[in-house]
Amino acid sequence: MDAFEKVRAKLETQPQEEYEIINAEIKHGGFVYYQEGCCLVRSKDEEADNDNYEVLFNLEELKLEQPFIDCIRVAPDEKYVAAKIRTEDSEASTCIVVKLSDQPVMEASFPNVSSFEWVKDEEDEDVLFYTFQRNLRCHDVYRATFGDNKRNERFYTEKDPSFFVFLYLTKDSRFLTMNIMSKTTSEVWLIDGLSPWDPPVLIQKRIHGVLYYVEHRDDELYILTNVGEPTEFKLMRTAADTPAIMNWDLFFTMKRNTKVVDLDMFKDHCVLFLKHSNLLYVNVIGLADDSVRSLKLPPWACGFIIDTNSDPKNCPFQLCSPIRPPKYYTYKFAEGKLFEETGHEDPITKTSRVLRMEAKSKDGKLVPMTVFHKTDSEDLQKKPLLVQVYGAYGMDLKMNFRPERRVLVDDGWILAYCHVRGGGELGLQWHADGRLTKKLNGLADLEACIKTLHDQGFSQPSLTALTAFSAGGVLVGALCNSSPELLRAVTLEAPFLDVLNTMMDTTLPLTLEELEEWGNPSSDEKHKNYIKRYCPCQNIKPQHYPSIHITAYENDERVPLKGIVNYTEKLKEAIAEHTKDSGEGYQVPNIILDIQPGGNHVIEDSHKKITAQIKFLYEELGLDSTSVFDNLKKYLKF
């Protein structure tokens, strides 16, 4: 409730149109550690909003372009703090270790660190475990100590290139888990949080197709896993000293079509954050009596933001949507109630509607959609429509707050988020039904969604735009080839468009890691022929296309620029050939490739990119953009 009061005080002193972006912060031992300007700072918890803080490190010392803190970890006894620092134009990161004293000093720095956690050994010495990332791959784990007994040694190396490693400290800090993962399989080792120099203990050797994640409480392991039927996530548990799979006992099962978003463990409760049939729920499991309380969350909510929290009495989290900033909630275990942030109520709640709809794909599958529009909109068929899709890796379509999406709804646009197969919105099977030789299901789902929207009176093809980033570009590019008549304009960011050539090039950083998603066209003729059927770059032909705006990044390691340039050139050639036979009056689509400097993959908050995309959409759909840019300035600092 103290946090609510702080948030309310902030909101009451700032215009309703402005929203604060919160950087990484962590609470530890009565202090809050966070970024203030170009500095890593800490302040006493009760003074966190009073500008009364201690500077621990100035990021400018690293000589980086606009650095920001991505993650913070504090050593158990607060002798050291570690922070991962990145820049907006690169995925490379640096982990700094600062010794906390009367005059804090940087003790060490490590390049290319991905995940990192602290533990304390038997002699009260702080030990930092971290993963080293090389060419986007995390295969090595190191452990380091500081002060008089300084050392830095490699602890583990993963030999299989299709797997990667990340570290997670259990909520009670009893174990550090070393998670070795591929897209479909996992293996977890336990590092004793009290004896980190002892050899790690294997929970269960990797079994193809079996995923599992581990938490700990009172000498028991709680294991979220898809083992057994149905092959969706379920919660199991076993004694910590008998961790193998034959000892796992079923503890809690999910409803059908349920996505487990996250799990948080407390002294007497386990909290599951769930998405069921496109709505959000929180399940609170009492560990003393195995009771379960299921809370249906407000229908406007589309996503969770899980707060790092060490308070055993409360479970705080935030809810968000693409057009509404995050709102705080806290579940208080003693009262058994969910408390909502009071005070400021966002006006978008009354001025807009959120609809949960379904489209029937050609094989009969019902595909969920989330649709937003203004409450007072009349004749929706004449309103512009922006459709968003992803459909890969079992990942949910991003539904976090985006100021530019809010502005579009305020200006009369309809927003539609299509949760097609290949994504993870309905669980693991939803992903399995849209990968490898089922990737065309996602394309059929997207086509069905757009046709359903048009049939039910939401916009029309001449006012419809489609947008995606990264792997979402596969389905968008495929739809532009197969059903271009459904669209007027397309915006893509760092899109994956040349699937065949990319997956045949094993020298690229992620090719081997992603064979389970796209297939192996180099050694499997079936996979090769199937990819040829949908690969955007392979299916370009002389025909009418929608206008397309592509943002790409010069040194993007995830989606090579070469493939995007190749796609753009082939597309322009096909359009030129079609234009010759189209006669006078034919409106030639605009194909724009905007190559930005830098090596990051996607830059969500780039004002330049946002402005260029919105300008493109308004021009292509023939809309007046005067008011939209005025409104955008209320949210973005130009």
N, C-alpha and C positions, 0 to 999 in steps of 0.2 A: 504494500500500500504506500510505503514511502516513495517507491519508484514511480507510482502513479502520480503522486503529488508533484514530483519533480517534472514529469512529462507535462502535466497540466499547466504548471507555472511557465514552462517554455512556450507552450502553445498559446497561452494567453498574452504573451508579450511579443508575438510575431504575427505577421499577416497570415490569414488563413491560406493564402495561395502558396506560401513558402514552406518548404519542408526540408528538414535537416537530414543529411546523409551521415549516418553514424559509422565511424571507422572501428577497426578492431579494438576491443578493450577486454580486460579481464580483472576480476576481483580476487584478491588473495590477502589473507591476514589483516583485514581492516583497511587495505589500500585498494585503489583502482588504478590500473596501469592502462595508458591509452596514448594516442597521438594528439598533440596540440601543435598546430602549425607544422613546422619542420622538425619537431622534437618528440622523442619518446619521454613521457612524463609519468609521474604518479602523484596522487593526492589521497588524503584520508577520505574514506568513503563518504562521510557526511559533508565533506567540503568539495566534492567532485564538480559541482556546478558553480563554484565561487571564484574561479581563476586563481585559486591558492594551491599551486602545484610545485613539485620539485622536478627540475629538468634532469633526466638521466643520460640522454644522449642526443646530440644534434645530427640529424640525418644528412645534413649538408656535408659533413665530413666524408661521406662516401663518394662524393663527386658524381652523383647520379642525377638524371634529368627528372624532376618532379617525383621524388620517391614517396612511397606511402607504406605504412605498416600493414601487412597482410595477416599476421598472426603473432600472438604473444603468449609466452609460457614463463611462469615464475617458479624458481627452484623451491623445494618444500620448506626450507627454513629462511627463505628470502635473502640468501646471500648473493644470488645471481638472478638476472632476468634475461631471457633470450627472445629475440624478435626477428621475424622474417620480413625482409624489406624488398619491395618490388617497384617497378616503374610501369606506367600505363602503356608504354610502347614496346614492352618485352615481357616474355614469360620467365626470364631468368630472375633468380632471387638470391639474396645474401642473408645469411643468418648471423646476427651479431649477438655476442654474450657480454653483458654489462655487469661488472661487480658492483654490488650495492654497498655503499659506505658513505661517510660524510662528504666525500668528493667522488661520485660515481665515475668509473673509468671503463672503457671497452677492453675486455680481457682477451677476446678472440673474435674472429669472423670466419665463416665458412661459406664458400660459394655453392650455388646450385643445390640448395637444401629444399626438400619438399615437406616432409612431416618431421616433427621433433617433439620430444617429451623429456621431462626430468624425473629421476628417481633418486633416492638416497640409499647409500650402502650401509653395511654394518658399523662402519667407523664414522658415520654421519658426514660422509663426503658426498657432495652432489655430483651426479653422473648424468650427462646429457646424451641421449640416444637420438640419432637423426638419420634420415635417408638422403642419399646423394643422387641427384637427377642428372643423367647424361643423355643428350639427344632425346629429351622428353621421356626417358625410361628411368624408372626407379628400381634398380636391382641391388644396390649396396646399402647396408646398414652399418653405421659407425657408432662408437661410444667414446665420449671425451670427458676428461676431468680437468680442473683448473687450479689455480693457486700454486702452492709449493709442489704439489704432486701432479703436474700437468702431463696429460697424455692424450693421444687421439689415435684410435686403432679401428681397423675394419672388423666388424663383428659377424656379418653374414653377407653372402653374395648369392643371388638367385640366378641359376644357370639357364632356365627356360625363358626364351625371349618373349613368349606370349604372356608371361606373368609379370606383375609389378608388386612392389612392397610398400605398405604404409603402416605407420605406428599409431596406436591408440592406447591411452591410459584409462583403465577402468575407472568408473565414477568414484569408487572408494580409494583409488590410488594403490590398491593392493597388488595389481599386476599390470605390467606393460605388455600389450598384445602386439605381436608382429604378424601382420596380416599379409599373406601372399596370395594375390588375386589374379585371375584372368576374367574375361567377360562372363564366364559361366561356372567357374570353379574356384574354390578357395581352400586355404590351409592356414591354420592359426597356431602360433607358438606363444607360450607364456613365459615372460621374463619376470622373475620374482622381484616385486617392488622393494623387498627388504634385503634381498641378496642378489643384486644385479650382476655379480661376477660369476654366479653359478650358471651352468649350462641351461639353456632354455628347455622348456618341456613342450613336446608336441601334443596338441589336443587330438587331432585326427588327421592322418595323412590325406592328401588331396585325392578326391574321387571325382572323376569327370562328371560334370553336371550338378555337383553338390556345392551349394554356397552356404556359408555360416559365418556369423559374427558373435562375439562373446562379451558378456558383462559378468560382474562378480558381486556377490553379497553373502556374508556370513558363511564362508567356506563352501559356497555353492556357485557353480557356473550357470548362468542363464544364456541360452544359445538360441539365437534367431536363425532358423535354417529352413531350407526347402526340401530336406530329406524326407522320403516317404511320399505317399499319395494323399491328397493331390500335391503336385510339385509347386506349391506356393509356400510363402513363408509361414512358419508356425513357431511358437516359443516352446523350447524344451529346457530341461535342467538336469544337472548331475553334480555329484560331489566333486570338489576341486581336485581331490587326489585320485579320482577315477574318471578322467576326462574323455576316454575313447568313446566312439559313437555307439557301441553296444550298450553303454550305460546311460544313454540319453533317455529321459522320460518325458513324454508329451505333457505339457503344462497348459498351453492355451492355443486354440486354433482360430484363424480368421474366417470371416464370412467370404463367400465366393465373390469374385470381382473386387477384391480389396487390395490396395497398395499400402504396404507398411512404409511410411515416410521416415519415421525415426523412433527410437526407443530411449527412454531416460530412466535410470535406476536410482531409487531412494532407499532409505533405511528400511522402511516398512511397505513400500509401494513400488510398483513398476508402471510406468506410464507409456502407452503406445499412441503414437500420432499416426492416424490412418486416413486414407482416402477411399471411400466406398461409394460406388456408383456416382462418381464425380462430385461427391459432397465430403466435407471434412468432419472427422470425429476424433475425440480423445477417449481412450479406454484407460481407466485407472484400476489397476489390479492390486487388491490388498494381499500382501504376501503372508500375513499372519493367518488369514482365514480363507484365502483364495477367492475372495469376493471380487466381482467385476462391476464397475460402473461405467456405462457408455454414455458419453455426452455428445450430442449432435450440435455442431457449431453453426454460427449464423450463415445463412445461404449466400450472402455476399462474398464470404471468404473463399479464396482459391488457393492459398498457400500458407505454409507455416514458416516462421522464423524462430528457431529454437535457441533460447538464450543459454549461455554457459552459466551454471548456477550451482552454488555449493550449499544453499540453504535447505536443510533436510525437511523443513515444514511446508515449503511452498514449491510449486512447479510453475514458473513463469514462461510465457511464450508470446509471440506476436502472430497476428493474422493479417494477411494482405491480399490485395487483388491488383490486376494491372492498372486499374484506374483509381485506386484508393490507397493512401499511405498506410503503413503498418499501424495496427492498434494493439495495445497491450492487454493481456489477460493473465490471470494467476489462479491456479487451482490450489486451494488451501486444504491440506489433508485433514486437519483437525475438524473443520466445519463440514468437509465433504461437499464444498461448493466451488463454483467457478465465478471469480470476480472479474468484472469488466472495467477497463479504464473509463472514468466518468469525466464530465466537463465538456471538452470540445467534441462536437459531433460534425463530421465532415459533411458538407452540403451535398456531395455527390450521392449520398445515401438516398436522398429524396428526389434528386433530379435525374437519376438514371435507373435502369432496370438491368438485372442479370437473369438470364434464362438458361436453364439446363435442358438441352435438346438432344435428340438422337437422329442419326441418318442410317438408313438401311443400305449396307454395301451389297454388291452384286451377288455375294455368296450368302446373304441373309444376316450377316453379323450386324449388330446395332452398334454404331460408333458414336460416342458421346461428344457433344460440343458445348462450349460455354460462350454465350452471346451477351454482349453489352450494347445498350443504346439509350438515348435520352428518353425520359418518361413521356415528355410532351411531343415526341416526334410524330408527325402526321405523314401518311403515305410513305411508309418505309421502303416501298419499291423504288422510290426516286432518290433514296439516300445512298451515299457512297459506302462501300463495304470493304473492310480490310480483314483478310483471312490470314491466320498465322498457323504454321504447322512445324513439326519436328520429326517424330516417328523413327527414332533410332536408339540403339544402346540400352533400351529399357528405361530411358530417362523421361521424366515428365516434361511436357511443354512448359517453358518458363512462364509463371504467372505472377512474378513479382511486380511491385509498383513501378510504372514507367510514366514520368510526367508527360511525355509526348503522346502517349496513348490517352491519357486523361484529356488532353487538349483536343484530340480528334473527336472524342465522344461529346465534349462540350460544343464542338462545332458541327454536330449532327451526324457524325459517322457511326456506322455499326461496326463493332469489333466481334470477330468470331474466332475462337480458338478450337481447332479440330484435333481431338485426342486419338489419333489414328494408331493402328497396329504397328508394332515396332517400338513404340514408346512404352512407358511403364504404368500408365494411369490405372489400369485394371489388373495389375499384378504381373507375375513373371510369365504366365502363358500369353498375355497380351504382347509382350516383347517377342516371345518365341514365334508367334504367329506372323511376325513382320520382319524376320531376319533371314539371312541365307537365301534359300530357294522359296521363301514366302514373302520376299520384299515387295512383290507386286500387290500384295494385300493392302499395304499402306497406300499405294497409289490409287487403288480402287476405292479405299475409304475416303481419301481426300476428294476425289471426284464426286462421290456420293454426297459428301458434306456440302460442297458448293452447290450442287444441283438441288439438294433439299432446301438450302437457304433461299435460293431463287424461287423454288416452287412454293414456298411458304410465305412469299411476299417480302423477303429481305433483299433489297437491291435488285440489280440486274447485271448481266455480263459487262455492259459498257461502263458500269460504275464500280466494278469489282477489281480489287487489287489483292495480290498474294505476297506474303513476306515470310522469310525464313533466314536462319543463319547456319553456318557450318554444315553438318550432315543433313539438316532439313532441306538443303539445296538439292539433294538427290530427288526427292519427291516433287519439289517445285519444278525443277528442270525437266523431269519426266512428264509432268502434266502439261507443260508448255509444248512438248513434242506431240503428246497424244490428244489433248483437248484444249487447244489454244483459244477456241471460241468462248470458253467460260470466263476469260480474263481480259482486262484492259491494260493492266500494268502489274509489274513485279519488282520488288526490291529484295536484294540478297546481300548478305554480309559474310565474307570469308566462306563462300559456298563450296561444298564438295560436289563437283560436277563431272570429273573425269575418273569415275570409279574403276573402270577396267585397267587403264594404264597405271593408275596409282597402286592398285592391289597386285599388279604384276611386278612392281619395282620393290624388291625386298631390301634395297639400300635405304629406303625412306624410314624415318624413325619409328612410325607406328604401324607399318604394314603387317608385320608378324603378330603384333598384339591384337590386331583387328580382324584376323582371319575368321574368328568365330562369329563376327557380325556380318561380313560381306561374302565370305567364302574365299577359296584359294584358286584363282583362275590359272595360276602357273602350273599346277599339278592335277587339277580336277577339271576335265572338259565339260562336265555338267555345270559346274559353277561358272565357268567361263561363258558358256552359251547363255546361261540364265542372266548373268550380269549384262550381256550384250542386249538383252531384251528391254532393259529399263535405263541403262546408263545414259544420262543426258547427253554426253558428248558423242556417243555412238549412234544416236537416233535423230540427229538434226537433219532436216530435209527442207527443200524449197516449199514453203507454205507461209501463211500469215502467222505471225507471232505477236504476242503482247509486247509493249515496250518494257525494257528491262534495265534496271539500275543495279550495278554490282559494285560493292565496296570490297576491295581486297587490300591485303597488307604485304608490303614489299618483302619482308623476311619471315613471313608466317611459316613455321615449321610443321604445323599440323595439316594445313591445306596448302600445298605448294602453289605458288603463283603461276608456274608454268601451265598447270592444268586449267586454271581459270582463263588465262590468256588464250590458250588453244581453243577452249570452248567459245570464247567471245569472237575470235576470228572466224571459226567455222559458222557460227550463227550469222554473222554479218554477210558472209559469202552466200549462205542459203537465202537470206532475205533479199540480197541484191538480185539473185537469180529469179526469185519469185516476183520481184517488182517489175522485171522486164516483161513478164507475161500478164501483168495486172491492168494495164491500160492507164489512161489519164484519170486523175482524181483519186488514185489509190493513196491512202495515208500510210506512209512508210513508218514502221515502228522505230522508236529511238532505242538504241543499245548503247548504254554508257558504262564504261569501266573506269571506276575511280580508284586509282592505286595510291594508298596512303603509305607514308614511311613508317618504319618500325617493324618489330618482330612479334607483336602480340597477336593473338588469334581473333578475339572479338573485343572491341572497346565499347561497352554499353553506353557510357556517359559522354561520348564524344559529341560535343555540341555541333561541330562542323558536319559530322556524319548525319546527325539527326536533322539538321536544317536542310542538307542536300536531299535527303530522302523525302521529307515532307514537301519540299518545293517540287520535286519530281512528280510525286503523286498528284498534287493539285494541278500541275500543268497538264499531265497526261489525261486526267479525268475532267479537265475543263472547269475547275472550280475556282472560286474567288478565295485567295489565300490571305487577304488583308488582315482579318481578325485573328486567324490562327497564329500568326507570328507575333502579334501583340500579346496574345494569351500565353504563348510559349515563353516569352520573356519574364512572365511572372514566376515561372518554375526554374528556368535555367539562367545562370549568371553569364550573360554574354560580355 
